[in-house]
Amino acid sequence: MPTVTKVRKERSASGTHDHIEGVCTSGGTHYTRGQVIAGLARHEDWHTEAGGRTAKIRKIDQCTHPGCSLTPYITTAPDHTTTNNLDNLPPC
């Protein structure tokens, strides 16, 4: 079960926001967004860990930024804190 502790972002093609390019695990391994999505398709349990809290990573159809059509995309399941959200993790 991969534990994601950091995230790597890249600027969107429009230059208006950042996309999650990939993630880094607690062991320091980098996985692209596509590799995470492929793992989720194989029913692997990907989750984040930050501030003592975890959140399940899930695939969504596309980036949630208004007007952006990058697809597919990843996000965390909603919970009671934003600390463990992918967008709030430190860079890797």
N, C-alpha and C positions, 0 to 999 in steps of 0.2 A: 504494500500500500504506500505509494509515493506521498511524502509529506513536503509540501511546497512552503518555503519560508521567504523566498524572494521572487521578484518578477523583473523581466526585461521588457522594456517598451520601445516602440519606434513611432515616429511621426506618421500620421495618416497621409495618404496621397494628396488630400485637399489642404494639408497643413493646418487644419483647425483643431486637432486633438491628437492624443497619443493612443496607439493600439497596444495591446498585450502581444508581443512577439513570441514570448516564451516564458518559462518559469525555471527556477532553480530549486532543487530539493535541499533538505537539511544536510545531505551528504555532499553537496556542491555540484551535482550533475545538472546540466542545462538540458531542457526539453523544449522543443518548439511548440507553438500553439497546436500545430497539426499533429505532433506526436501525442500531446495530451488528449486531443479529440479522438485519435485512433485508440488510445488506451481506454478511454471512456466507452468507446464502441465495443471493446472487448470485455466490458463490465469490470474494468479495474476501478478501484476506489481511490480517487485522487482527492486530496484535501489540503487546506492551508492550515498553518499553525502560527499564531502570533498572540502575544500577551496572554498566554495560557489558554487560549480559546482556539477551537478548530471550526472550519466550515467546509462543507463538501463542494468540490468543483463540479460544475455541470456545463454541458454544451447548450448554447442557444443558437437560434437561426442566424442572427447577425448582430453586429456592433449596435449598442443602444444609443449612440450619439445621434442626435437628430440629423437626418439627411445622409447618414453613412450606410453603405450597403455591403461592407466587408462581411463575408460569410464563409464558413461558420465561425463562431466566436465562443469564448469561455467566460464564465462568471462564477461567483460563489452563491450557494443557496442562502437566502436571507436568514439572518438570525438577529440577536439582540444587541450586536455590537458591529461597528465598522472596522475595528482593528484588524480583523482577519480577512477583510475583503481583498481580492487580488489587486485592485487599484491602489490600495493603501500599504501594501508590503514594500519593504525597502528594495532598491535596485540590486540586480546581480550582474 
